[in-house]
Amino acid sequence: MFAADEPPIDGVAELQNRPFEPKWCNVKPSRFGTVRSLFETIEYCDDRGISMYGGGQFELCVGRGHVQLLASLFYPDGPNDVAPRAYNEPAVRTDLIESPLEPPADPDGMAWAQFD
């Protein structure tokens, strides 16, 4: 457990500066600053067997589609809190498929629109 004042993971250096090799990384894309930093961190985790958790920060609209697509492509078997809106409705729908979700076959840009 880290103290409340520990900085969030926002790049490879944050992972390298831990007092131990992490087993998990909560990937919140909005914290990385650049796409390069995000992808370098994903690659670093993948190369070292660090499991990734798809985390969001209440992204809406286009941003939510981005974090969903990133989770489905880079850490589809890991836990996440970025499921498409339909998975969080109060009444459970019968037409929803089980996780992990496949990326859309014909995406429109960098987004998930299949179940929103």
LUMKOLBA-706314 format. One line per 5 residues: number of its first residue (from 1); their letters; for each residue x, y, z of N, C-alpha, C, O, CB. Coordinates in nm, 2 decimals. Each point is the difference from the previous one (the first is absolute). Glycine has a CB too. Layout:
REM residues N
NUM) A) X,Y,Z,X,Y,Z,X,Y,Z,X,Y,Z,X,Y,Z  ...
END
This chain:
REM residues 116
1) MFAAD) 0.08,-0.12,0.00,-0.08,0.12,0.00,0.09,0.12,0.00,0.10,0.01,0.07,-0.28,-0.13,0.05  0.14,0.22,-0.20,0.07,0.13,0.00,-0.07,0.10,0.08,-0.12,0.00,0.02,0.21,-0.06,-0.25  -0.01,0.16,0.27,-0.06,0.11,0.08,-0.09,0.08,-0.09,0.02,0.00,-0.13,0.18,0.01,0.28  -0.29,0.07,-0.10,-0.09,0.08,-0.07,0.07,0.10,-0.09,-0.05,0.05,-0.10,-0.12,-0.09,0.28  0.29,0.08,-0.14,0.07,0.11,-0.07,0.09,-0.06,-0.11,0.08,0.08,-0.06,-0.09,0.06,0.26
6) EPPID) 0.01,-0.27,-0.22,0.08,-0.06,-0.11,-0.06,0.05,-0.13,-0.12,0.01,-0.02,0.17,-0.22,0.15  0.04,0.25,-0.23,-0.04,0.04,-0.13,-0.07,-0.11,-0.08,0.04,-0.12,0.02,0.14,0.30,-0.02  -0.28,-0.15,-0.08,-0.05,-0.10,-0.09,0.10,-0.04,-0.10,0.09,0.07,-0.03,-0.33,0.02,0.07  0.21,-0.21,-0.10,0.09,-0.05,-0.11,-0.03,0.08,-0.12,-0.11,0.01,-0.05,0.12,-0.24,0.15  0.09,0.30,-0.15,-0.02,0.08,-0.12,0.11,-0.02,-0.10,0.02,0.08,-0.10,-0.14,0.09,0.24
11) GVAEL) 0.20,-0.28,-0.13,0.10,-0.03,-0.09,0.09,-0.11,0.05,-0.01,-0.04,0.12,0.00,0.27,-0.20  0.10,-0.28,0.00,0.09,-0.10,0.03,0.09,0.03,0.13,0.02,-0.09,0.08,-0.01,0.03,-0.33  0.03,0.18,0.26,0.09,0.04,0.11,-0.08,-0.03,0.14,0.07,-0.04,0.09,0.05,0.22,-0.24  -0.24,-0.15,0.15,-0.08,-0.03,0.13,0.00,-0.15,0.03,0.01,-0.03,0.12,-0.15,0.23,-0.17  0.14,-0.28,-0.05,0.01,-0.15,0.03,0.14,-0.04,0.04,0.01,-0.08,0.09,-0.20,0.04,-0.26
16) QNRPF) 0.29,0.10,0.10,0.13,-0.03,0.03,0.05,0.05,0.14,0.09,-0.06,0.06,-0.04,0.07,-0.30  -0.11,0.09,0.29,0.03,0.06,0.13,-0.07,-0.06,0.12,0.02,0.04,0.11,0.03,0.17,-0.23  -0.13,-0.32,0.10,-0.06,-0.07,0.11,0.10,-0.07,0.08,0.11,-0.04,-0.06,-0.32,0.02,-0.07  0.19,0.00,0.26,0.10,-0.08,0.08,0.00,-0.15,-0.03,0.07,-0.07,0.06,-0.10,0.25,0.12  -0.06,-0.22,-0.27,-0.01,-0.14,-0.04,-0.06,-0.01,-0.14,-0.05,0.10,-0.05,0.02,-0.17,0.29
21) EPKWC) 0.05,-0.04,-0.31,-0.06,-0.02,-0.13,-0.15,-0.01,0.01,-0.05,-0.10,0.06,0.27,-0.01,-0.15  -0.30,0.20,0.04,-0.14,-0.02,0.01,-0.06,-0.12,-0.08,0.06,-0.04,-0.10,-0.07,0.29,0.13  -0.10,-0.30,0.02,-0.07,-0.11,-0.07,-0.11,0.05,-0.08,-0.05,-0.06,-0.09,0.11,-0.09,0.28  -0.12,0.27,-0.15,-0.11,0.06,-0.07,0.03,0.15,-0.03,0.07,0.06,0.08,-0.23,-0.23,0.03  0.09,0.22,-0.21,0.01,0.14,-0.03,-0.14,0.05,-0.04,-0.06,-0.06,-0.09,0.30,0.05,0.02
26) NVKPS) -0.30,0.11,0.14,-0.12,0.05,-0.04,0.02,0.11,-0.10,0.05,0.11,0.02,-0.15,-0.15,0.21  0.07,0.00,-0.36,0.02,0.09,-0.11,-0.12,0.09,-0.02,-0.10,-0.03,-0.05,0.24,-0.15,-0.06  -0.11,0.31,0.15,-0.10,0.11,-0.02,0.06,0.09,-0.11,0.08,0.09,0.03,-0.17,-0.10,0.22  0.05,-0.02,-0.37,0.06,0.07,-0.12,0.01,0.16,0.02,0.09,0.06,-0.05,-0.17,-0.25,-0.09  -0.02,0.25,0.20,0.00,0.14,0.01,0.11,0.06,0.09,0.03,0.11,0.00,-0.27,-0.12,-0.03
31) RFGTV) 0.31,-0.08,0.11,0.11,0.04,0.09,0.13,0.01,-0.07,0.10,0.05,0.06,-0.23,-0.14,0.13  0.15,0.03,-0.31,0.13,-0.02,-0.06,0.05,0.12,-0.07,0.12,0.01,-0.03,-0.18,-0.24,0.01  -0.02,0.32,-0.01,0.04,0.13,-0.07,0.02,-0.01,-0.15,-0.05,0.08,-0.07,0.16,-0.03,0.28  -0.04,-0.16,-0.25,0.02,-0.02,-0.14,-0.04,-0.14,-0.04,0.01,-0.09,0.08,0.17,0.27,-0.09  -0.22,-0.20,-0.12,-0.02,-0.14,-0.05,0.13,-0.08,0.01,-0.01,-0.12,0.03,-0.18,0.21,-0.18
36) RSLFE) 0.30,-0.03,0.12,0.13,-0.07,0.01,0.02,-0.05,0.14,0.04,-0.12,0.01,0.05,0.27,-0.20  -0.11,-0.07,0.29,0.02,-0.05,0.14,-0.09,-0.11,0.03,0.04,-0.10,0.07,0.03,0.33,-0.01  -0.20,-0.22,-0.10,-0.09,-0.11,0.02,0.04,-0.13,-0.06,0.00,-0.10,0.06,-0.18,0.27,-0.05  0.22,-0.16,-0.14,0.04,-0.12,-0.07,0.13,-0.06,0.05,0.02,-0.12,0.00,-0.14,0.20,-0.20  0.21,0.01,0.24,0.13,-0.05,0.06,-0.03,-0.08,0.13,0.07,-0.10,0.03,0.05,0.30,-0.14
41) TIEYC) -0.21,-0.15,0.19,-0.04,-0.06,0.12,-0.07,-0.14,-0.02,0.03,-0.09,0.07,-0.04,0.32,0.04  -0.08,-0.23,-0.21,-0.07,-0.12,-0.03,0.11,-0.11,-0.05,-0.01,-0.11,0.04,-0.20,0.24,-0.10  0.30,-0.08,-0.02,0.11,-0.09,-0.05,0.08,-0.05,0.12,0.04,-0.12,0.00,-0.04,0.24,-0.23  0.04,-0.03,0.32,0.08,-0.04,0.11,-0.07,-0.10,0.09,0.06,-0.10,0.03,0.04,0.33,-0.03  -0.22,-0.21,0.02,-0.08,-0.10,0.08,-0.01,-0.13,-0.07,0.02,-0.11,0.06,-0.15,0.29,0.04
46) DDRGI) 0.10,-0.18,-0.23,-0.01,-0.12,-0.08,0.13,-0.08,0.00,0.00,-0.12,0.02,-0.18,0.23,-0.16  0.29,-0.04,0.12,0.13,-0.06,0.00,0.04,-0.07,0.13,0.07,-0.10,0.00,0.00,0.27,-0.17  -0.12,-0.12,0.28,0.04,-0.05,0.13,-0.11,-0.08,0.07,0.02,-0.04,0.12,0.13,0.24,-0.10  -0.25,-0.23,-0.09,-0.11,-0.08,0.06,-0.08,0.07,0.10,-0.06,-0.06,0.09,0.20,-0.13,-0.14  -0.14,0.33,0.05,-0.08,0.07,0.10,-0.14,0.01,-0.06,-0.03,0.05,-0.10,0.23,0.09,0.18
51) SMYGG) -0.29,-0.19,0.00,-0.15,0.00,-0.04,-0.05,0.14,0.00,0.04,0.08,0.08,-0.07,-0.31,0.01  -0.06,0.26,-0.18,-0.05,0.13,-0.01,-0.15,0.00,0.03,-0.07,-0.09,-0.04,0.25,0.15,-0.13  -0.22,0.05,0.24,-0.14,0.02,0.03,-0.05,0.12,-0.07,0.07,0.10,0.00,-0.04,-0.20,0.23  -0.14,0.09,-0.31,-0.05,0.11,-0.08,-0.08,0.09,0.09,-0.11,-0.02,0.03,0.10,-0.12,-0.23  0.07,0.26,0.23,-0.06,0.09,0.08,-0.04,0.13,-0.07,0.07,0.04,-0.10,0.06,-0.13,0.29
56) GQFEL) -0.24,0.15,-0.15,-0.04,0.12,-0.06,-0.01,0.11,0.11,0.01,-0.03,0.12,-0.13,-0.09,-0.30  0.09,0.24,0.14,-0.03,0.11,0.09,-0.13,0.07,-0.04,0.00,0.12,-0.01,0.25,-0.09,0.05  -0.35,-0.11,-0.05,-0.13,0.05,-0.03,-0.01,0.07,-0.14,-0.07,0.09,-0.02,0.03,-0.06,0.26  0.12,-0.09,-0.34,0.00,0.06,-0.13,-0.14,-0.02,-0.06,-0.07,-0.10,0.02,0.31,0.05,-0.05  -0.28,0.15,-0.05,-0.13,0.00,-0.06,0.02,0.02,-0.15,0.11,0.04,-0.05,-0.22,0.05,0.25
61) CVGRG) 0.01,-0.13,-0.28,0.00,0.02,-0.14,0.12,-0.06,-0.07,0.03,-0.12,0.02,-0.15,0.33,0.02  0.20,-0.13,-0.12,0.11,-0.06,-0.07,0.11,-0.06,0.09,0.05,-0.10,-0.04,-0.10,0.27,-0.14  0.08,-0.11,0.29,0.10,-0.05,0.09,-0.03,-0.13,0.05,0.09,-0.09,0.02,-0.04,0.32,0.04  -0.18,-0.26,-0.03,-0.04,-0.13,0.05,0.02,-0.11,-0.11,0.05,-0.11,0.03,-0.22,0.22,0.13  0.14,-0.08,-0.28,0.03,-0.09,-0.11,0.14,-0.03,-0.01,0.04,-0.11,-0.03,-0.24,0.20,-0.09
66) HVQLL) 0.29,0.01,0.14,0.14,-0.02,-0.01,0.05,-0.09,0.11,0.08,-0.10,-0.04,-0.05,0.33,-0.06  -0.07,-0.22,0.22,0.05,-0.08,0.11,-0.05,-0.15,-0.02,0.07,-0.09,0.04,-0.05,0.29,0.12  -0.14,-0.21,-0.21,-0.06,-0.13,-0.03,0.08,-0.07,-0.11,0.03,-0.12,0.02,-0.26,0.20,0.06  0.26,-0.01,-0.18,0.07,-0.06,-0.11,0.14,-0.04,0.04,0.05,-0.11,-0.03,-0.18,0.24,-0.13  0.20,-0.05,0.24,0.13,-0.03,0.05,0.00,-0.12,0.09,0.09,-0.09,-0.02,-0.03,0.33,0.01
71) ASLFY) -0.16,-0.25,0.09,-0.01,-0.12,0.09,-0.03,-0.12,-0.08,0.06,-0.11,0.03,-0.15,0.25,0.15  0.01,-0.14,-0.28,-0.03,-0.12,-0.08,0.12,-0.04,-0.08,0.01,-0.12,-0.03,-0.25,0.19,0.02  0.33,0.02,-0.03,0.11,-0.04,-0.08,0.12,-0.04,0.08,0.07,-0.09,-0.04,-0.15,0.25,-0.13  0.11,-0.09,0.28,0.13,-0.03,0.07,-0.01,-0.08,0.13,0.09,-0.06,0.04,-0.02,0.27,-0.14  -0.19,-0.21,0.16,-0.02,-0.08,0.13,-0.14,-0.05,0.01,-0.07,0.02,0.09,0.25,0.12,0.02
76) PDGPN) -0.22,-0.22,-0.22,-0.14,-0.04,-0.01,-0.04,-0.11,0.11,-0.12,-0.01,0.04,0.14,0.06,-0.28  0.08,-0.12,0.29,-0.04,-0.10,0.10,0.02,0.05,0.14,-0.04,-0.08,0.10,0.11,-0.09,-0.26  -0.03,0.29,0.18,0.01,0.06,0.14,-0.12,0.06,0.04,-0.09,0.03,-0.08,0.33,0.00,0.04  -0.25,0.00,0.17,-0.12,0.07,0.05,0.00,0.15,-0.05,0.11,0.05,-0.04,-0.11,-0.20,0.25  -0.11,0.21,-0.20,-0.01,0.14,-0.05,-0.12,0.07,0.06,-0.09,-0.07,0.06,0.21,0.01,-0.27
81) DVAPR) -0.12,0.19,0.21,-0.12,0.07,0.04,-0.05,0.09,-0.11,-0.05,0.11,0.02,0.13,-0.11,0.22  -0.06,-0.04,-0.37,-0.03,0.08,-0.11,-0.10,-0.07,-0.10,0.00,0.02,-0.12,0.22,0.09,0.14  -0.30,-0.20,0.03,-0.10,-0.07,-0.08,-0.09,0.09,-0.07,-0.03,0.11,0.04,0.04,-0.30,0.11  -0.06,0.15,-0.27,-0.10,0.08,-0.07,-0.12,0.03,0.09,-0.03,-0.08,0.08,0.11,-0.02,-0.30  -0.14,0.21,0.20,-0.11,0.05,0.08,-0.11,-0.11,0.03,-0.05,-0.01,0.11,0.09,0.24,-0.20
86) AYNEP) -0.07,-0.31,-0.01,-0.11,-0.09,0.02,0.03,-0.10,0.11,-0.10,-0.06,0.05,0.05,0.08,-0.29  0.18,-0.05,0.27,0.03,-0.09,0.10,-0.02,0.05,0.14,0.01,-0.07,0.10,0.16,-0.03,-0.25  -0.20,0.23,0.16,-0.02,0.06,0.13,-0.14,0.05,0.03,-0.03,0.07,0.09,0.26,0.00,-0.10  -0.32,-0.11,-0.08,-0.14,0.03,0.02,-0.06,-0.07,0.12,0.04,-0.11,0.03,-0.06,0.15,-0.28  -0.08,0.02,0.32,-0.06,-0.07,0.11,-0.07,-0.13,-0.03,0.01,-0.10,0.08,-0.04,0.32,0.01
91) AVRTD) -0.03,-0.23,-0.21,-0.07,-0.13,-0.04,0.10,-0.07,-0.09,0.05,0.05,-0.10,-0.28,0.05,0.12  0.26,-0.23,0.02,0.09,-0.08,-0.08,-0.07,-0.04,-0.13,-0.11,-0.05,-0.01,0.22,-0.04,0.22  -0.04,0.12,-0.32,-0.05,-0.03,-0.14,0.05,-0.14,-0.04,0.11,-0.04,0.04,-0.11,0.28,-0.10  -0.08,-0.31,-0.01,0.03,-0.14,-0.04,0.09,0.00,-0.13,0.05,-0.11,-0.04,-0.26,0.03,0.15  0.22,0.19,-0.18,0.07,0.00,-0.13,0.15,0.04,0.01,0.07,0.01,-0.10,-0.29,0.05,0.00
96) LIESP) 0.27,-0.05,0.22,0.14,0.04,0.02,0.09,-0.12,0.00,-0.04,-0.10,0.06,-0.03,0.30,0.07  0.18,-0.19,-0.20,0.09,-0.11,-0.01,0.09,0.00,0.12,0.02,0.11,0.07,-0.03,-0.11,-0.32  0.08,-0.12,0.29,0.09,0.00,0.11,0.13,0.06,-0.03,0.04,0.00,-0.12,-0.16,-0.21,0.20  0.19,0.25,0.02,0.14,0.05,-0.02,0.09,-0.11,-0.02,-0.02,-0.11,0.05,-0.04,0.31,0.10  0.17,-0.19,-0.22,0.05,0.13,-0.06,-0.07,0.03,-0.13,-0.03,-0.09,-0.08,0.25,0.06,0.19
101) LEPPA) -0.25,0.15,-0.13,-0.07,0.04,-0.12,0.10,0.01,-0.12,0.11,0.04,0.02,-0.28,0.09,0.12  0.13,-0.16,-0.25,0.08,0.01,-0.12,-0.01,0.15,-0.05,-0.11,0.06,0.01,0.07,-0.31,-0.08  0.15,0.30,0.02,-0.01,0.13,-0.06,-0.10,0.01,-0.11,-0.02,-0.11,-0.07,0.26,0.15,0.13  -0.30,0.07,-0.09,-0.10,0.00,-0.11,0.07,-0.04,-0.13,0.12,0.04,-0.03,-0.24,0.15,0.14  0.05,-0.26,-0.20,0.06,-0.04,-0.13,0.02,0.12,-0.09,0.10,-0.01,-0.08,-0.22,-0.21,0.11
106) DPDGM) 0.04,0.32,-0.03,0.01,0.11,-0.08,-0.01,0.13,0.08,-0.10,0.07,0.00,0.00,-0.20,-0.19  0.21,0.16,0.27,-0.01,0.11,0.09,0.00,0.13,-0.08,0.04,0.02,-0.11,0.08,-0.15,0.28  -0.18,0.23,-0.10,-0.01,0.14,-0.05,0.10,0.08,0.07,-0.03,0.05,0.11,-0.22,-0.08,-0.17  0.37,0.04,0.01,0.10,0.07,0.07,0.05,-0.08,0.12,0.02,-0.13,-0.02,-0.12,0.35,-0.04  0.13,-0.16,0.17,0.05,-0.07,0.12,-0.11,-0.01,0.10,0.01,0.07,0.10,0.23,0.01,-0.15
111) AWAQF) -0.34,-0.16,0.02,-0.11,0.00,0.10,-0.08,-0.13,0.00,0.01,-0.08,-0.10,-0.03,0.32,0.06  -0.04,-0.27,0.15,-0.10,-0.11,0.01,-0.13,0.06,-0.01,-0.04,0.09,0.08,0.20,-0.23,0.07  -0.25,0.10,-0.24,-0.13,0.05,0.00,-0.10,-0.11,0.00,-0.12,0.02,0.01,0.20,0.17,-0.14  -0.03,-0.32,0.13,-0.09,-0.12,-0.01,-0.11,-0.01,0.10,-0.11,-0.03,-0.03,0.31,-0.07,-0.06  -0.17,0.14,0.22,-0.10,-0.03,0.10,-0.04,0.13,0.08,-0.08,-0.01,0.09,0.17,-0.21,-0.07
116) D) -0.05,0.34,-0.07,-0.03,0.12,0.07,-0.14,0.05,-0.04,-0.04,0.11,0.04,0.28,-0.05,-0.02
END
